[in-house]
Amino acid sequence: MALLDVKNLSISFGGLRAVDGFEMQIEKGELYGLIGPNGAGKTTVFNLLTGVYKPNEGIIKLDGEDITGKKTIDINKAGIARTFQNIRLFKQLSVLDNVKVGLHNHYKYSTLEGILRLPKYKKVEKAMDEKAMEILKVFDLDGEADVLATNLPYGKQRKLEIARAMATEPKLLLLDEPAAGMNPNETGELMETIQFVREHFGMTILLIEHDMKLVSGICEELTVLNFGQVLAQGKTADVLNNPEVISAYLGDE
């Protein structure tokens, strides 16, 4: 059984079919790429998978559970986490506190316990601090735990965003153009980070990306979208050599 199983996913906006009959199966532990020209519908697919949009048709199953049309918070609890093309950190919070935000699905105390700083609040906060530091250490960010997120270099902000997503303990990690705005050195470090996350956490990853060097270097399989429809699907090398893909997308590079 595929970890992510998407069948006949479709959505229209004002009569425009933004995604039409989209299908995808991703196996557990796979590093999968979703590519296509600007406006092809890639981010719309991510928004459907994460509950930002509700599909007009189709089924989304995560690890056998039907999550179609559920709220974003419920889909996150079910096991999907994402990052964004434009980094969305709490920039005036510390690196540590950004990761702690991702832990709140698993560590809880009541509002009253928080206001009064009761023993349970202190116990939970201590546990969250320790867990957040463990995660930061994995990403080699523990030395900057007290630094404001806005003061991190761009590449480390991207790494922190991935660390925060991993704090939610997802089954599937969606990365939306993580290399956007990066220089070649930062892109190389990002590639290593993504591969490390996959191996260290046993993570299944779905990646939207325009950087073909990154895509060809780490993705095992690809789906190519064009005008909201699947143009090609399969092993990365086969898809990137597909004449239709070259004509529709890679020929523009």
Backbone as a ProteinNet text record, in pm:
[ID]
protein_1_A
[PRIMARY]
MALLDVKNLSISFGGLRAVDGFEMQIEKGELYGLIGPNGAGKTTVFNLLTGVYKPNEGIIKLDGEDITGKKTIDINKAGIARTFQNIRLFKQLSVLDNVKVGLHNHYKYSTLEGILRLPKYKKVEKAMDEKAMEILKVFDLDGEADVLATNLPYGKQRKLEIARAMATEPKLLLLDEPAAGMNPNETGELMETIQFVREHFGMTILLIEHDMKLVSGICEELTVLNFGQVLAQGKTADVLNNPEVISAYLGDE
[TERTIARY]
84.2	0	87.1	58.2	133.5	106.5	208	186.6	89.9	109.5	17.9	-44.4	-176.5	-248.8	-352.6	-329.8	-417.4	-481.4	-614.8	-685.7	-785.7	-776.6	-873.4	-896.8	-789.9	-801.6	-824.1	-930	-964.1	-1018.7	-991.4	-1048.1	-1058	-1165.3	-1185.9	-1200.6	-1151	-1167.3	-1234.4	-1359	-1429.5	-1437.5	-1456.7	-1468.4	-1336.9	-1223.8	-1092.7	-1055.2	-1025.4	-985.9	-837.6	-807.8	-668.9	-593.5	-661.1	-606.1	-713.1	-675.2	-773.5	-732.4	-798.7	-776.1	-637.5	-582.4	-445.7	-439.8	-338.9	-317.6	-170.3	-144.3	-6.3	-4.4	95.4	118.4	264.3	284.5	419.8	439.2	543.6	571.5	644	629.5	695	846.5	908	1052.7	1101.3	1009.4	1047.9	1072.2	1160.2	1184.4	1133.3	1021.2	943	938	945.4	943.2	816.8	766.9	654.5	702.8	710	765.6	667.7	699.4	616.7	636.3	590.2	606.3	532	565.1	489.8	342.4	255.2	112.2	57.1	139.5	94.9	0.2	-0.2	-90.4	-20.9	111.6	187.5	151	152.9	120.5	-25.9	-111.7	-252.9	-265.4	-186.8	-186.1	-144.5	-38	5.5	-106.6	-176.1	-284.2	-401.7	-423.3	-526	-483.2	-357	-306.2	-307.1	-292.7	-281.9	-409.9	-517.3	-644.9	-669	-577.2	-600.1	-718.7	-723.4	-837.1	-906.6	-1037.8	-1112.9	-1137.6	-1105.8	-1121.6	-1268.4	-1294.9	-1428.4	-1452.4	-1344.4	-1352.8	-1223	-1227.2	-1106.3	-1093.5	-994.3	-969	-820.8	-792.3	-655.5	-648.1	-560.6	-542.2	-397.4	-380.5	-248.6	-239	-150.1	-130.2	-263.2	-344.9	-473.1	-589.4	-562.4	-668.4	-714.6	-845.2	-901.9	-898.1	-818.3	-805.7	-865	-939.4	-994.8	-1082.6	-1050.7	-1134.4	-1127.2	-1038.4	-1026.7	-959	-974.1	-911.5	-759.9	-692	-545	-487.4	-541.2	-486.8	-505.3	-617.1	-642.6	-552.3	-524.4	-433.1	-291.1	-253.9	-122.3	-111.9	-216.5	-217.1	-215	-275.8	-275.7	-137	-52.5	84.8	143.9	86.2	146.2	194.6	321.7	378.8	435.7	443.6	494.4	579.4	663.3	731.1	676.8	716.1	661.4	773.5	738	836.3	893.2	804.9	848.4	851.9	971.3	990	893.3	824	724.7	764.4	868.3	909.3	848	846.3	813.6	944.3	968.2	1102.3	1145.4	1048.6	1084.5	1088.2	1072.5	1092	1229.4	1279.4	1409.1	1400.7	1515.9	1525.1	1458.9	1487.5	1429	1276.7	1223.8	1078.3	1008.3	1074.3	1015.8	994.5	1089.6	1074.8	968.5	962.5	861.8	719.6	701.1	569.9	524.7	618.5	585.3	557.7	592.7	575.2	438.3	360	236.3	129.4	144.8	52.1	68.9	187.3	221.5	243.3	256	278.2	169.2	88.9	-25.9	-37.9	-88	-132	-246.1	-328.3	-445	-403.5	-494.2	-470.4	-447.3	-528.6	-516.1	-380	-335.1	-204.2	-92.1	-111.4	-11.5	-9.5	-129.3	-138.7	-81.2	-113.1	-70.7	65.8	124.3	255.5	252	149.8	133.5	237	256.6	359.9	353.6	231	221.9	277.9	249.6	303.2	456.3	514.2	660.8	718.9	652.5	699.5	694.5	582	566	663.6	680.5	774	917	954.1	1088.3	1107.4	1004.4	1011.6	1019.6	945.1	948.5	1084.1	1142.2	1276.3	1376.6	1369.5	1464	1444.6	1318.7	1290.7	1331.8	1301.3	1338.1	1489.3	1563.6	1709.8	1762.1	1697.5	1735.9	1721.8	1609.2	1584.4	1684	1709.1	1804.9	1944.6	1980.1	2111.9	2124.4	2015.9	2014.1	2042.6	1990.2	2006.2	2124.6	2206.8	2325.4	2288.7	2175.9	2131.9	2125.2	2169.2	2157.1	2241.7	2351.6	2436.2	2372.6	2262.7	2193.5	2052	2028.6	1894.7	1834.7	1917.1	1866.5	1867.8	1913.2	1918.4	1778.3	1742.4	1614.9	1619.9	1510.3	1505.8	1540.6	1500.4	1526	1674.9	1755.7	1899.4	1980.3	1913.7	1984.4	2008.4	2119.5	2137.3	2023.8	2001.3	1887	1887.1	2002.4	2009.7	1972.5	2013.1	1979.8	1832.9	1775.2	1631.6	1553.3	1596.2	1530.3	1546.2	1665.2	1690.1	1601.4	1585.6	1501.7	1356.2	1311.1	1173.3	1149.3	1247.1	1235.3	1237.6	1324.4	1331.5	1198.3	1136.5	1006.1	900.2	902.3	807.6	828	954.8	983.4	940.6	929.9	886	742.1	663.5	525.5	518.3	633.6	644.1	557.6	582.5	499.8	535.2	441	466.9	515.7	468.6	501.2	538.6	652.9	701.1	690.8	618.2	605.2	696.9	785.1	879.3	844.9	803.8	759.8	873.9	940.5	1052.6	1153.4	1211.5	1304.9	1431.4	1468.4	1591.8	1568.4	1444.4	1414.7	1498.1	1568.1	1646.5	1783.4	1820.1	1948.9	2058.8	2182.9	2297.5	2341.2	2431.1	2469.8	2523.6	2601.7	2654.7	2542.3	2445.9	2332.1	2247	2232.2	2153.7	2219.3	2352.9	2425.1	2403.7	2407.1	2382.9	2239	2144.4	2004.5	1985.2	2049.8	2040.2	2085.9	2196.6	2247	2148.5	2086	1988.9	1868.7	1817	1699.8	1732.4	1847.7	1887.2	1907.2	1962.4	1983.7	1850.2	1753	1620.4	1557.2	1569.1	1512.2	1575	1707.5	1777.2	1765.2	1783	1783.9	1645.9	1542.4	1406.8	1327	1386.3	1310.8	1192	1211.8	1101.5	1066.6	937.5	887.7	873	925.6	931.6	875.3	788.6	738.7	789.2	854.8	927.8	878.3	840.3	821.2	950.7	1003.9	1129.7	1151.1	1212.8	1250	1396.9	1476.6	1619.4	1638.1	1662.8	1669.2	1790.7	1897	2013.5	1976.5	1903.1	1859	1761.4	1664.4	1563.1	1626.9	1714.4	1776.2	1874	1924.9	2023	1963.6	1835.9	1782.1	1648.4	1571.1	1438	1446.3	1375.8	1373.3	1266.4	1153.9	1044.9	991.6	929.8	876	736.4	658.5	535.5	550.2	517	522.1	379.4	349.2	219.3	230.7	126.3	119.6	-26.6	-59.8	-198.6	-291.5	-244.2	-327	-341.4	-279.3	-290.7	-153.1	-152.9	-27.9	20.4	141.3	201.5	286.4	357.9	444.7	466.3	497.3	514.3	604	696.3	781.9	918.5	1014.8	1150.7	1209.1	1286.7	1335.8	1407.2	1501.7	1579.7	1489.8	1391.1	1299.5	1214.5	1163.1	1076.1	1153	1275.3	1352.8	1398.7	1395.8	1432.7	1310.3	1191.8	1068.2	1057.2	1043.6	1038	926.8	811.6	701.2	738.1	810.5	853.6	956.4	1049.5	1151.4	1087	987.7	918.8	838.5	767.1	676	745.3	856.6	915.2	1063.8	1138.8	1283.7	1338.5	1265.8	1310.6	1311.3	1238	1234	1349.9	1425.6	1534	1649.6
-120.1	0	124.4	215.5	340.5	426.6	501.9	592.7	703.8	759.6	859.9	805.6	804.3	753	856.9	919.8	1025.9	980.1	989.9	943.9	1048.9	1080.6	1166.2	1299.8	1360.1	1485.8	1601.6	1679	1789.6	1906.6	2028.7	2149	2255.8	2334.6	2444.3	2575.2	2681.2	2816	2902	2941.1	3026.7	2969.2	2839.1	2773.5	2724.1	2767	2721.3	2594.3	2489.4	2360.5	2368	2403.7	2424.5	2293.3	2190.9	2055.8	1961.4	1872.1	1791.1	1644	1563.5	1418.5	1377.3	1453.2	1426.4	1295.9	1213.3	1087.7	1071.4	1013.4	994.1	891.2	804.9	710.9	722.6	746	757.4	651.2	572.3	465.8	520.7	452.3	493.5	498.3	607.8	624.6	679.7	707	754.3	905.5	951	1092.3	1123	1191.5	1204.6	1351.6	1376.8	1513.3	1544.1	1666.8	1717.1	1842.4	1836.8	1947.8	1990.9	2103.8	2155.1	2305	2361.9	2506	2587.2	2715.3	2804.3	2802.6	2794.7	2792.5	2657.3	2552.3	2419.1	2355.8	2408.2	2352.7	2283.2	2294.7	2221.9	2266.5	2397.6	2447.1	2421.8	2425.3	2391.2	2248.3	2157.2	2018.1	2014	2086.7	2091.8	2145.4	2249.1	2307.4	2211.1	2126.9	2023.1	1914.9	1875.8	1771.1	1815.2	1946.2	1996.5	2061.8	2057.3	2106.6	2255	2325.1	2468	2482	2392.5	2384.3	2249.8	2247.5	2122.5	2084.7	1962.2	1923.3	1913	1938.4	1915	1765.8	1696.7	1552.3	1488.7	1356.8	1282.5	1239.1	1154.5	1097.3	1109.7	1149.2	1153.8	1061.5	962.7	872	879.6	893.5	893.5	771.9	682.7	559.8	486.9	486.4	415.6	496.1	614.5	697.4	801.7	808.5	907.7	1045.4	1135.9	1270.9	1375.7	1332.7	1423.3	1530	1656.4	1765.7	1797.1	1732.1	1761.8	1896.5	1950.6	2077.5	2062.9	2175.1	2175.5	2118.6	2160.1	2113.8	1963.8	1910.5	1766.6	1687.1	1743.4	1677	1677.2	1788	1793	1688.2	1675.2	1574.5	1433.4	1414.9	1283.9	1246.3	1352.7	1320.7	1387.5	1499.6	1574.3	1709.5	1739.4	1870.6	1930.1	2064	2127.6	2249.1	2285.5	2414.3	2493.1	2620.4	2708.1	2767.8	2805.4	2868.3	2993.7	3076.2	3191.6	3150.7	3150.1	3099	3165.4	3083.3	3133.9	3096.5	3158.6	3142	3253.1	3231.4	3339.3	3413.7	3513.9	3571.1	3646.2	3691.6	3761.3	3667.1	3537.9	3436.9	3374.6	3314.4	3248.7	3122.3	3072.6	2946	2835.1	2831	2729.2	2739.1	2859.7	2876.5	2841.9	2864.5	2824.4	2673.4	2597.9	2452.1	2409.3	2479.2	2445.1	2463.7	2558.6	2576.3	2445.7	2376.1	2250.9	2136.1	2152.1	2044.1	2046.2	2149.7	2166.6	2062.8	1987	1876.6	1765.5	1757.7	1642.2	1676.8	1804.8	1848.2	1948.8	1918.8	2002.9	2037.5	2157.2	2198.3	2297.7	2316.2	2403.2	2550.6	2635.1	2779.2	2826.8	2774.2	2813.2	2772.2	2650.5	2603.3	2691.7	2741.7	2829.9	2966.9	3023.1	3156	3157.4	3053	3047.6	2981.8	2937.6	2870.6	2756	2672.9	2558.9	2450.7	2353.9	2252	2179.5	2148.9	2078.5	2164.4	2293.9	2385.8	2380.7	2389.9	2388.9	2257.1	2148	2015	2000.3	2043.5	2031.7	2123.4	2246.5	2339.1	2285.6	2224.9	2167.1	2053.2	1968.8	1857.8	1908.6	2015.5	2073.1	2134.9	2202.8	2259.7	2150.6	2040.9	1931.2	1867.6	1845.7	1785	1878.6	2007.4	2104.7	2110.1	2104.3	2106.2	1979.6	1866.9	1742.5	1759.6	1817.6	1837.4	1936.4	2045.7	2145.4	2086.2	1998.3	1934.5	1848.6	1779.2	1697.5	1783.7	1906.6	1997.4	2092.6	2067.6	2149.2	2296.5	2318.8	2454	2478.4	2380.9	2392.7	2508.1	2540.5	2650.5	2787	2791.8	2918.1	2917.6	2835.6	2819.2	2950.1	3040.1	3165.3	3281.6	3256.1	3359.9	3381.9	3506.9	3532.9	3473.2	3412.8	3348.3	3444.9	3571.2	3670.2	3699.1	3667.2	3694.2	3578.2	3468.2	3356.1	3384.4	3333.9	3340.5	3265.4	3300	3244.9	3091.5	3031.9	2886.2	2821	2883.6	2828.1	2852.3	2960.6	2981.1	2869.1	2830.5	2720.3	2590.6	2568.4	2448.6	2448.9	2566.8	2578.9	2549.3	2594.1	2567.3	2417.1	2346	2200.3	2136.5	2186.8	2135.2	2152.8	2269.6	2294.2	2198.5	2174	2079.7	1939.6	1901.6	1768.4	1754.7	1866.9	1863.3	1814.7	1824.4	1775.9	1623.7	1560.4	1414.9	1365.3	1419.4	1381.8	1244	1190.1	1071.1	1112.3	1229.2	1281.2	1427.9	1464.7	1602.9	1660.4	1772.4	1841.1	1962.8	1969.7	2080.5	2159.8	2285.6	2369.6	2461.6	2424.9	2500.4	2543.3	2449.4	2485	2555.1	2537.6	2600.3	2741.7	2789.3	2923.8	3028.6	3112.6	3221.2	3181.7	3056.1	3009.5	3020.6	3043.4	3037	2890.8	2857.7	2718.3	2647.4	2718	2655.6	2619.8	2712.3	2686.3	2572.1	2565	2456.8	2321.1	2317	2193.3	2149.8	2246.6	2215.9	2170.1	2232.2	2193	2048.9	2012.1	1876.1	1776.1	1809.8	1723.6	1716.3	1830.5	1833.7	1745.5	1756.4	1677	1528.3	1491.5	1350.6	1301.9	1388.9	1353.9	1332.1	1421.7	1408.4	1276.6	1244.2	1117.8	997.6	997.6	882.9	878.7	994.9	998.3	970.2	1027.1	1012.2	904.1	843.9	747.9	815.8	940.7	1026.4	1006.4	1013.5	1017.6	1164.8	1201.8	1344.3	1365.3	1465.8	1510.6	1652.6	1674.2	1797.7	1866.7	1995.4	2081.3	2160.5	2161.4	2232	2263.2	2380.4	2418.7	2391.7	2372.1	2346.4	2200.9	2182.6	2047	1968.4	2040.2	1970.4	1905.8	1979	1924.5	1809.3	1828.8	1727	1597.8	1610	1490.3	1425.5	1505.7	1452.5	1374.8	1401.6	1335.2	1263.7	1299.3	1238.5	1105.8	1007.1	875.1	867.4	931.9	933.5	1075.1	1101.4	1234.3	1225.3	1327.5	1355.3	1493.7	1506.8	1636.5	1683.6	1803.1	1865.1	1968	1976.3	2080.8	2117.3	2244	2290.5	2205.6	2170.5	2101.4	1952.2	1899.3	1756.6	1690.6	1561	1486	1465.6	1515.7	1501.7	1375.2	1346.1	1227.9	1187.1	1059.3	1005.7	883.2	870.8	752.7	781.3	694.2	709.9	841.9	906.2	1041.1	1050.3	960	965.9	951.8	861.6	840.7	964.4	1023.3	1140.7	1259.7	1281.1	1396.6	1381.7	1260.7	1237.5	1225.1	1241.8	1232.6	1355.6	1335.2	1449.3	1548.9	1500.5	1590	1679.6	1621.5	1698.8	1803.2	1761.9	1854.7	1970.7	1940.7	2043.8	2138.3	2080.4	2160.7	2235.9	2180.2	2238.1	2260.6	2154.4	2166.6	2249.7	2255.5	2336.5	2485.4	2523.6	2663.9	2704.3	2603.2	2633.7	2702.6
0	0	0	-93.4	-102	21.1	64.1	176.5	135.9	17.1	-36.8	-164.5	-167	-283.2	-324.1	-437.9	-487.3	-618.2	-623.6	-742.7	-791.2	-920.6	-990.5	-920.5	-869.5	-794.6	-891.5	-865.8	-955.2	-875.4	-925.2	-866.2	-973.2	-966.3	-1061.1	-985.2	-1046	-992.2	-1099.1	-1073.6	-1168.2	-1308.1	-1317.5	-1447.5	-1504.5	-1445.9	-1490.7	-1416.3	-1490.3	-1431.5	-1395.1	-1269.7	-1228.1	-1212.8	-1163.1	-1154.8	-1206.8	-1297.6	-1368.7	-1369.9	-1287.3	-1288.6	-1241.5	-1146.9	-1099.1	-1020	-1050.5	-978.1	-943.7	-826	-780.9	-668.5	-672.2	-563.1	-519.3	-390.2	-336.6	-229.9	-244.2	-149	-26.4	84.8	208.2	189.1	233.3	223.8	92.1	-0.2	-133.6	-133.2	-222.1	-245.1	-385.2	-391.4	-513.7	-556	-685.4	-735.7	-815	-798.8	-877.1	-948.9	-1081.1	-1157.5	-1266.9	-1328.4	-1435.9	-1450.7	-1561	-1583.8	-1479	-1467.8	-1380.6	-1420.5	-1319.6	-1347	-1385.1	-1374.9	-1414.7	-1313.7	-1189	-1088.5	-972.5	-965.1	-862.7	-721.2	-697.9	-563.9	-531.3	-632.1	-608.8	-558.7	-614.4	-565.7	-418.7	-384.6	-244.3	-155.2	-203.1	-124	-108.6	-205.7	-194.5	-95.7	-101.9	-12.9	133.2	156.9	294.1	345.3	267.1	316.1	298.3	232.2	204.5	108.6	8.7	-82.9	-64.7	-91.7	-93.1	-239.1	-278.1	-418.8	-459.4	-587.3	-642.3	-664.5	-695.5	-717.6	-667.4	-648.7	-618.4	-473.5	-450.4	-318.1	-285.1	-160.4	-109.6	10.9	4.3	117.1	165.1	296.1	359.4	448.7	413.3	491.9	511.9	408.7	412.1	466.1	524.7	581.8	480.6	459.5	368.2	434.6	379.2	435.8	342.1	241.5	141.3	205.7	180.2	225.4	373.4	447.5	590.6	611.8	732.9	767	772.2	749.2	748	877.2	991.1	1119	1136.5	1087	1098.8	1004.8	887.7	794.2	850.7	914.7	979.1	1089.9	1169	1275.7	1218.6	1100.4	1035.9	985.2	958.8	923.5	801	756.3	645.1	696.4	672.4	705.9	578	573.6	451.5	484.6	388.1	389	270	259.9	157.5	72.4	-52.1	-140.3	-74.3	-17.4	60.4	206.6	265.5	400.9	498.3	576.1	671.7	813.7	860.8	999.7	1084.4	1215.7	1308.3	1333.6	1252.3	1244.6	1370.1	1450.6	1573.6	1694.3	1668.6	1772.8	1754.8	1861.5	1854.5	1769.7	1730.6	1658.3	1739.5	1869.3	1957.6	1959	1974.6	1983.7	1853	1739.5	1612.2	1606.6	1655	1654.9	1755.7	1868.9	1970.5	1916.9	1825.2	1762.6	1697	1633.6	1567	1661.4	1788	1885.8	1952.8	1931.1	2008.2	1976.7	1866.7	1841.9	1945.1	2003.5	2087.2	2233.9	2266	2403.8	2439.7	2539.9	2568.6	2716.3	2741.8	2874.9	2855.3	2957.5	2944.6	2948.1	2902	2905.9	3049.6	3140.5	3281.1	3337.4	3303.1	3350.3	3295.9	3172.1	3114	3178.3	3202.1	3261.6	3403.1	3479.6	3620	3639.2	3526.6	3532.8	3633.4	3623.5	3714.7	3682.9	3774.7	3756.6	3621.9	3572.2	3443	3331.2	3334.3	3234.3	3234.1	3354.7	3364.6	3316	3348.9	3307.7	3155.4	3095.7	2950.7	2877.3	2925.7	2862	2867.6	2979.4	2992	2891.5	2878.7	2783.7	2639.9	2610.2	2475.8	2445.6	2543.9	2525.9	2491.5	2565	2543.8	2406.4	2368.1	2237.7	2124.4	2139.7	2036.4	2019	2128.4	2119.7	2051.9	2076.1	2007.4	1856.1	1814.3	1671.2	1613.2	1684.3	1635.8	1622.1	1713.6	1706.7	1581.6	1547	1426.1	1302.7	1304.2	1190.2	1207.4	1308.3	1335.8	1356.9	1426.4	1457	1607.8	1686.5	1832.4	1887.3	1819.9	1864.9	1843.5	1767.4	1738.6	1795.4	1896.3	1953	2000.8	2053.6	2110.2	2011	1889.7	1786.7	1729.6	1700.9	1633.8	1492.9	1451.7	1320.6	1208.5	1222.2	1118.1	1099.6	1200.3	1192.6	1135.8	1102.4	1040.3	892.6	836.7	691.4	620.9	495.3	421.2	421.7	395	388.8	520.7	631.8	763.9	799	747.8	767.6	700.1	581.8	511.7	590.9	644.6	724.4	850	912.1	1031	997.2	880.5	841.2	828.1	774	762.5	900.8	989.5	1126.4	1198.1	1181	1244.7	1189.9	1059.5	1000.8	1057.6	1076.4	1129.3	1275.3	1346.4	1486.5	1498.8	1391.7	1396.2	1379.9	1359.1	1342.6	1225.7	1106.2	991	934.8	858.3	777.7	638.8	593.9	460.7	473.3	416.1	417.7	277.1	264.1	136.3	135.4	38.3	25.5	-99.9	-81.9	-193.1	-236	-344.7	-401.1	-295.1	-223.9	-116.1	-163.8	-291.1	-340.9	-394	-388.9	-441	-369.2	-446.2	-389.8	-338.5	-355.5	-303.9	-408.8	-362.2	-451.3	-463.7	-559	-580.5	-455.8	-374.1	-252.4	-155.9	-139.8	-51.5	-105.2	-238.4	-298.3	-271.4	-279.3	-249	-105.2	-12.9	127.9	149.3	76.4	86.7	41	-69.1	-118.9	-13	53.7	160.3	276.5	310.1	419.5	389.1	266.7	228.2	232.1	178.1	180.6	324.2	409	549.2	620	597.3	659	619.3	493.7	446	515.4	524.5	581.8	733.9	800.6	947	1005.3	942.9	994.6	921.5	817.7	736.7	669.9	627.7	584.7	437.5	408.8	272.7	234.7	117.2	80.5	-60.1	-71.2	-201.3	-222.7	-335.6	-360.4	-486.7	-474.9	-591.6	-610.2	-730.7	-751.3	-898.8	-924.6	-1061.1	-1089.8	-986.2	-1003.8	-1048.1	-1177.6	-1232.7	-1184.1	-1147.2	-1092.1	-959.4	-877.2	-748.4	-770.6	-859.4	-886.1	-936.2	-1035.8	-1093.6	-996.6	-901.1	-806.7	-691.9	-656.1	-536.7	-556.7	-659.5	-674.7	-750	-698.3	-763.2	-871	-845.5	-942	-954.5	-1069	-1097	-1156.2	-1125.2	-1199	-1259	-1386.4	-1454.2	-1480	-1431.9	-1456.1	-1567.2	-1649.8	-1751.4	-1769.9	-1747.4	-1754.5	-1667.5	-1547.8	-1450.8	-1471.5	-1577	-1605.4	-1601.4	-1569.8	-1567.4	-1710.6	-1736.6	-1868.9	-1876.5	-1768.8	-1765.1	-1619.8	-1601.5	-1466.8	-1475.4	-1378.1	-1377.2	-1318	-1351	-1301.8	-1352	-1266.5	-1295.6	-1429.9	-1454.8	-1579.4	-1701.6	-1692.4	-1805.4	-1830.3	-1723	-1736.4	-1793.5	-1744.2	-1790.1	-1934.9	-1986.3	-2126.8	-2217.6	-2160.3	-2236.7	-2328.1	-2460.7	-2553.9	-2521.2	-2472.5	-2437.9	-2319.4	-2225.5	-2108.3	-2149.6	-2232.7	-2281.1	-2355.2	-2436.6	-2513.4	-2424	-2327.9	-2245.2	-2132.7	-2086.4	-1964	-1973.1	-1993.8	-1989.3	-2104.1	-2212.4	-2325.2	-2294.7	-2186.7	-2148.6	-2060.9	-2009.8	-1913.7	-1984.4
[MASK]
+++++++++++++++++++++++++++++++++++++++++++++++++++++++++++++++++++++++++++++++++++++++++++++++++++++++++++++++++++++++++++++++++++++++++++++++++++++++++++++++++++++++++++++++++++++++++++++++++++++++++++++++++++++++++++++++++++++++++++++++++++++++++++++

